[in-house]
Amino acid sequence: MFAYLREAEALAQTLDDPHRLACVSAYLSTTFFVVGDNDRALECGERALAINAALGDFWLQVEMNFRLGQVYHAIGEYRRAMDLLRRNVESLTGDLLWMRFSLAGIASVFARAWFGLCLAEVGEFGEGITLGEEGIRGAETAEQPFSMNGAYYSVGVLYLQQGKFYQAIPVLERNLALCQEANIPLFLPSVASALGLARILAGLPGPALPLMEQAVETAASVRFGYSVSLTRLSEAYILAGRLEEANQLALRALEFSRTHKERGQQAHALRLLGEIAAHREPRQDEQAETYHRQALVLAEELGMRPLVAHCHRGLGTLYVTTGQQEQARAELSAAIGLYRAMDMTFWLPQAEAALAPVEGE
């Protein structure tokens, strides 16, 4: 693919054909994105967008809003991604609602799906689920498997990150079955890891860990979805008490996300490393605080409110054990406020229980 696209790029430049150069740049952007080269994906995508600013091609504009939205989501620039994706949500109405443009699926569905994934990271779950369900209805009506895959995954992740696991599981089960039946291997690792983690957090019996372990192995070969598969399996290992394995995975996720400029996943990996350090024997309190603080700073910068809440809870719980009562009260109160605001009721009782002995003093 790269060889053909590079040849096409050279031909477009020789012909001094800006429209063809923009189209080639758009495809290069997505190809770089899929293999994790986000720097070049961003460079090519922004070049296509800049060329099209002069051309005014609506078809190409829709395509680039989506392709660049994917890249900005990958690097943790969620607000920028949402700005681009929102344009497609708002402009693709009427007959345009069912068009693919130059994408692998229905453009309006794709826009809603990736918009929803951004909303999951910033904690705007209600809007995300509404958009995601619109996308599901559109994709199912069109009976377009690739579009259905994106829509299911978006809604499943929104429910998972809000802590509503029993709503996430059936959507992700349909998602996994569709990936297998329609032969969509690219998304299998992300879907399988999300489903496995939802089952574990819901306390359901079954082989969730093997499903997630296989997801990591598959993602390592295709590279797409690798860091998120690593962080989800790391979290599952923490819950299972397998801290050394969890630590190895979190470190791999941190290294991969730094190399590929995936700043959102970097923040998730740092938070997990903080949790692992806090639960080790002997405890590593100083290291736990450092990791949590690093994750918190990055999460706040990127607007990742659910992760900010988790970091505050982790720090607050740590300060309770180290006898730093005022710091514990401040951190846990912040976590509780955020959990309530985002209706993240699964983690709210945990934060309240950690705060109770501090408030009683």
C-alpha positions as CSV (number, residue, x, y, z in Angstrom):
1,M,0.0,0.0,0.0
2,F,2.7,2.4,0.9
3,A,4.6,1.8,-2.3
4,Y,1.6,2.5,-4.4
5,L,0.6,5.6,-2.4
6,R,4.1,7.0,-2.5
7,E,4.1,6.5,-6.3
8,A,0.7,8.2,-6.6
9,E,2.0,11.1,-4.4
10,A,5.0,11.6,-6.7
11,L,2.8,11.6,-9.8
12,A,0.4,14.1,-8.3
13,Q,3.3,16.4,-7.4
14,T,4.7,16.1,-10.9
15,L,1.4,16.9,-12.5
16,D,0.9,19.8,-10.1
17,D,-2.5,18.4,-9.4
18,P,-3.6,19.6,-5.9
19,H,-6.8,17.7,-5.8
20,R,-5.1,14.3,-6.5
21,L,-2.3,15.2,-4.0
22,A,-4.9,15.9,-1.3
23,C,-6.7,12.6,-2.0
24,V,-3.4,10.7,-1.8
25,S,-2.5,12.6,1.4
26,A,-5.8,11.5,2.9
27,Y,-5.1,7.9,2.2
28,L,-1.5,8.2,3.5
29,S,-2.8,9.7,6.7
30,T,-5.1,6.8,7.4
31,T,-2.4,4.2,6.5
32,F,0.1,5.8,8.8
33,F,-2.6,6.0,11.5
34,V,-3.3,2.3,11.3
35,V,0.3,1.3,11.7
36,G,0.8,3.7,14.6
37,D,2.9,6.4,12.9
38,N,0.8,9.2,14.2
39,D,3.3,12.0,13.5
40,R,3.2,11.3,9.7
41,A,-0.5,10.6,9.9
42,L,-1.0,14.1,11.3
43,E,1.3,15.6,8.8
44,C,-0.4,14.0,5.8
45,G,-3.9,14.7,7.1
46,E,-3.2,18.4,7.8
47,R,-1.6,18.7,4.4
48,A,-4.8,17.3,2.8
49,L,-7.0,19.6,4.9
50,A,-4.9,22.7,4.0
51,I,-5.0,21.9,0.2
52,N,-8.7,21.4,0.4
53,A,-9.2,24.7,2.1
54,A,-8.5,26.3,-1.3
55,L,-10.3,23.6,-3.3
56,G,-13.5,23.6,-1.3
57,D,-14.3,20.0,-2.1
58,F,-17.1,18.9,0.2
59,W,-16.6,15.2,-0.4
60,L,-12.9,15.5,0.5
61,Q,-13.8,17.7,3.5
62,V,-16.0,15.0,4.9
63,E,-13.3,12.4,4.4
64,M,-10.6,14.5,6.1
65,N,-12.8,15.5,9.0
66,F,-13.1,11.8,9.8
67,R,-9.6,10.7,9.0
68,L,-8.0,13.5,11.0
69,G,-10.5,13.0,13.8
70,Q,-9.2,9.5,14.2
71,V,-5.6,10.7,14.4
72,Y,-6.4,13.4,16.9
73,H,-8.2,10.9,19.0
74,A,-5.2,8.6,18.9
75,I,-2.8,11.3,20.2
76,G,-5.2,12.4,22.9
77,E,-6.3,15.7,21.4
78,Y,-9.9,14.8,22.1
79,R,-11.3,18.4,21.7
80,R,-9.7,18.9,18.4
81,A,-11.0,15.5,17.2
82,M,-14.5,16.4,18.3
83,D,-14.4,19.7,16.5
84,L,-13.7,17.8,13.2
85,L,-16.1,15.0,13.8
86,R,-18.9,17.3,14.9
87,R,-18.8,18.9,11.5
88,N,-19.7,15.6,9.8
89,V,-22.4,14.8,12.4
90,E,-24.0,18.2,11.7
91,S,-23.5,18.4,7.9
92,L,-24.4,14.8,6.9
93,T,-28.2,14.9,6.9
94,G,-31.0,13.9,4.5
95,D,-29.7,11.7,1.7
96,L,-26.1,12.4,2.8
97,L,-26.8,10.4,6.0
98,W,-26.4,7.1,4.1
99,M,-23.4,7.9,2.0
100,R,-19.9,6.4,2.5
101,F,-18.0,9.1,0.6
102,S,-14.5,7.6,0.3
103,L,-14.6,5.7,3.6
104,A,-14.9,2.0,4.4
105,G,-18.4,2.6,6.0
106,I,-21.2,5.1,6.3
107,A,-19.6,8.5,7.0
108,S,-22.3,9.7,9.4
109,V,-22.1,6.5,11.4
110,F,-18.3,6.7,11.6
111,A,-18.4,10.3,12.7
112,R,-20.8,9.4,15.6
113,A,-18.7,6.3,16.6
114,W,-15.4,8.2,16.9
115,F,-17.1,11.2,18.4
116,G,-18.4,8.9,21.0
117,L,-15.0,7.4,21.7
118,C,-13.7,11.0,22.4
119,L,-16.7,11.7,24.6
120,A,-15.9,8.6,26.6
121,E,-12.5,9.9,27.4
122,V,-13.7,13.4,28.4
123,G,-16.7,12.0,30.5
124,E,-19.6,13.3,28.4
125,F,-21.3,9.9,28.5
126,G,-24.9,10.9,27.9
127,E,-24.2,12.7,24.6
128,G,-21.9,9.9,23.5
129,I,-24.5,7.2,24.1
130,T,-27.2,9.2,22.3
131,L,-24.9,9.7,19.3
132,G,-23.8,6.1,19.4
133,E,-27.3,4.7,19.4
134,E,-28.1,6.9,16.4
135,G,-25.1,5.4,14.7
136,I,-26.2,1.8,15.6
137,R,-29.7,2.4,14.1
138,G,-28.3,3.8,10.9
139,A,-25.7,1.0,10.5
140,E,-28.2,-1.7,11.2
141,T,-30.8,-0.2,8.9
142,A,-28.2,-0.1,6.1
143,E,-27.0,-3.6,7.1
144,Q,-23.4,-2.5,6.7
145,P,-21.1,-4.6,9.0
146,F,-18.1,-2.3,9.1
147,S,-20.3,0.6,10.1
148,M,-22.1,-1.6,12.7
149,N,-18.7,-2.6,14.1
150,G,-17.7,1.0,14.8
151,A,-21.1,1.9,16.3
152,Y,-21.2,-1.1,18.6
153,Y,-17.7,-0.5,19.8
154,S,-18.3,3.2,20.6
155,V,-21.4,2.5,22.7
156,G,-19.7,-0.4,24.4
157,V,-16.7,1.7,25.4
158,L,-18.9,4.5,26.7
159,Y,-20.8,2.2,29.0
160,L,-17.5,0.5,30.1
161,Q,-15.7,3.7,31.0
162,Q,-18.8,5.0,32.8
163,G,-18.9,1.8,34.9
164,K,-22.1,0.5,33.5
165,F,-20.8,-3.0,32.7
166,Y,-24.1,-4.8,32.3
167,Q,-25.1,-2.4,29.6
168,A,-21.6,-2.6,28.0
169,I,-21.4,-6.4,27.8
170,P,-24.3,-7.3,25.4
171,V,-23.3,-4.5,23.0
172,L,-19.6,-5.7,23.0
173,E,-20.7,-9.3,22.6
174,R,-22.6,-8.4,19.5
175,N,-19.6,-6.4,18.4
176,L,-17.2,-9.4,18.9
177,A,-19.5,-11.8,17.1
178,L,-19.8,-9.4,14.2
179,C,-16.0,-9.0,13.9
180,Q,-15.7,-12.8,13.7
181,E,-18.6,-13.4,11.3
182,A,-17.9,-10.5,9.0
183,N,-14.1,-11.1,9.1
184,I,-13.1,-7.7,10.5
185,P,-9.8,-8.7,12.2
186,L,-8.4,-5.2,12.6
187,F,-10.8,-4.3,15.5
188,L,-10.9,-7.7,17.2
189,P,-8.2,-6.9,19.8
190,S,-9.9,-3.7,20.9
191,V,-13.3,-5.2,21.1
192,A,-12.2,-8.4,22.8
193,S,-10.2,-6.5,25.5
194,A,-13.1,-4.2,26.2
195,L,-15.5,-7.1,26.5
196,G,-13.1,-9.1,28.8
197,L,-12.6,-6.1,31.1
198,A,-16.3,-5.4,31.3
199,R,-17.0,-9.0,32.3
200,I,-14.3,-9.0,35.0
201,L,-15.4,-5.7,36.5
202,A,-19.0,-7.0,36.5
203,G,-17.8,-10.0,38.4
204,L,-19.1,-12.5,35.8
205,P,-17.6,-16.0,35.6
206,G,-16.0,-17.1,32.4
207,P,-12.7,-17.1,30.5
208,A,-12.3,-13.3,30.3
209,L,-8.6,-13.2,30.9
210,P,-7.7,-15.7,28.1
211,L,-9.9,-13.5,25.7
212,M,-7.9,-10.4,26.7
213,E,-4.5,-12.2,26.5
214,Q,-5.3,-13.3,23.0
215,A,-6.3,-9.7,22.2
216,V,-2.9,-8.5,23.2
217,E,-1.1,-11.1,21.1
218,T,-3.3,-10.2,18.1
219,A,-2.8,-6.5,18.6
220,A,1.0,-6.9,18.8
221,S,1.0,-8.3,15.2
222,V,-1.4,-5.8,13.7
223,R,-0.3,-2.9,16.0
224,F,-3.7,-1.3,15.8
225,G,-5.3,-1.1,19.3
226,Y,-2.1,-2.4,21.0
227,S,-1.7,0.1,23.8
228,V,-5.4,0.0,24.8
229,S,-5.3,-3.8,24.8
230,L,-2.2,-3.7,27.0
231,T,-3.7,-1.2,29.6
232,R,-7.0,-3.2,29.8
233,L,-5.2,-6.5,30.4
234,S,-2.9,-4.7,33.0
235,E,-6.0,-3.5,34.8
236,A,-7.5,-7.0,34.7
237,Y,-4.3,-8.5,36.2
238,I,-4.4,-5.9,39.0
239,L,-7.9,-7.0,39.9
240,A,-6.7,-10.6,39.8
241,G,-3.8,-9.8,42.1
242,R,-1.2,-10.6,39.5
243,L,0.8,-7.4,40.1
244,E,4.1,-8.3,38.5
245,E,2.4,-9.2,35.2
246,A,0.3,-6.1,35.4
247,N,3.4,-4.0,35.9
248,Q,5.1,-5.5,32.9
249,L,2.1,-4.8,30.7
250,A,1.7,-1.2,32.0
251,L,5.3,-0.5,31.3
252,R,5.0,-1.9,27.8
253,A,1.9,0.3,27.3
254,L,3.7,3.3,28.6
255,E,6.7,2.8,26.3
256,F,4.5,2.1,23.2
257,S,2.2,5.1,23.9
258,R,5.2,7.4,24.3
259,T,6.9,6.1,21.1
260,H,3.7,6.5,19.1
261,K,2.6,9.8,20.7
262,E,-0.6,8.3,22.2
263,R,-0.8,10.7,25.1
264,G,-4.2,9.6,26.3
265,Q,-3.1,6.0,26.6
266,Q,0.1,7.2,28.2
267,A,-2.0,8.8,31.0
268,H,-3.9,5.5,31.5
269,A,-0.7,3.5,31.8
270,L,0.8,5.9,34.3
271,R,-2.3,5.6,36.5
272,L,-2.1,1.8,36.4
273,L,1.5,2.0,37.4
274,G,0.5,4.1,40.4
275,E,-2.1,1.5,41.4
276,I,0.4,-1.3,41.1
277,A,3.0,0.5,43.2
278,A,0.4,1.2,45.9
279,H,-0.6,-2.5,46.2
280,R,2.9,-4.0,46.1
281,E,4.4,-5.7,49.2
282,P,6.3,-3.9,50.5
283,R,4.4,-0.8,49.4
284,Q,6.0,1.7,47.1
285,D,4.2,4.8,48.3
286,E,6.5,7.4,46.9
287,Q,6.5,5.8,43.5
288,A,2.7,5.4,43.6
289,E,2.3,9.1,44.3
290,T,4.7,10.0,41.5
291,Y,2.9,7.9,38.9
292,H,-0.5,9.1,40.0
293,R,0.6,12.7,39.9
294,Q,2.1,12.3,36.4
295,A,-1.1,10.7,35.2
296,L,-3.2,13.4,36.8
297,V,-1.3,16.3,35.2
298,L,-1.6,14.7,31.7
299,A,-5.2,13.8,32.2
300,E,-6.1,17.3,33.2
301,E,-4.2,18.7,30.3
302,L,-6.2,16.5,27.9
303,G,-9.5,17.0,29.6
304,M,-9.9,13.3,30.5
305,R,-12.3,13.8,33.4
306,P,-13.0,10.1,34.2
307,L,-9.3,9.5,34.4
308,V,-8.8,12.6,36.5
309,A,-11.4,11.2,38.9
310,H,-9.6,7.8,39.1
311,C,-6.3,9.6,39.8
312,H,-7.8,11.6,42.6
313,R,-9.3,8.4,44.1
314,G,-6.0,6.6,43.8
315,L,-4.1,9.5,45.5
316,G,-6.7,9.9,48.2
317,T,-6.7,6.2,49.0
318,L,-2.9,6.3,49.2
319,Y,-2.9,9.3,51.5
320,V,-5.3,7.5,53.8
321,T,-2.8,4.7,54.3
322,T,0.1,7.1,54.8
323,G,-1.8,9.1,57.4
324,Q,-2.0,12.3,55.3
325,Q,-5.6,13.1,56.3
326,E,-6.0,16.6,54.8
327,Q,-4.5,15.5,51.5
328,A,-6.7,12.4,51.5
329,R,-9.8,14.5,52.2
330,A,-9.1,16.9,49.3
331,E,-8.3,14.1,46.8
332,L,-11.2,11.9,47.7
333,S,-13.7,14.8,47.7
334,A,-12.5,15.8,44.3
335,A,-13.0,12.2,43.0
336,I,-16.5,12.0,44.6
337,G,-17.6,15.2,43.0
338,L,-16.4,14.1,39.5
339,Y,-17.9,10.6,39.8
340,R,-21.3,12.2,40.8
341,A,-21.2,14.7,38.0
342,M,-20.5,12.0,35.4
343,D,-22.9,9.4,36.9
344,M,-20.0,7.0,37.4
345,T,-21.7,5.1,40.2
346,F,-19.6,2.0,40.2
347,W,-16.5,3.8,41.6
348,L,-18.4,6.3,43.8
349,P,-19.0,4.0,46.8
350,Q,-15.3,3.1,46.8
351,A,-14.3,6.7,47.0
352,E,-17.0,7.4,49.7
353,A,-15.8,4.4,51.7
354,A,-12.2,5.5,51.6
355,L,-13.3,9.0,52.7
356,A,-15.5,7.9,55.6
357,P,-12.7,7.2,58.2
358,V,-11.1,10.5,57.3
359,E,-14.3,12.5,57.8
360,G,-14.9,10.7,61.1
361,E,-11.8,12.2,62.6
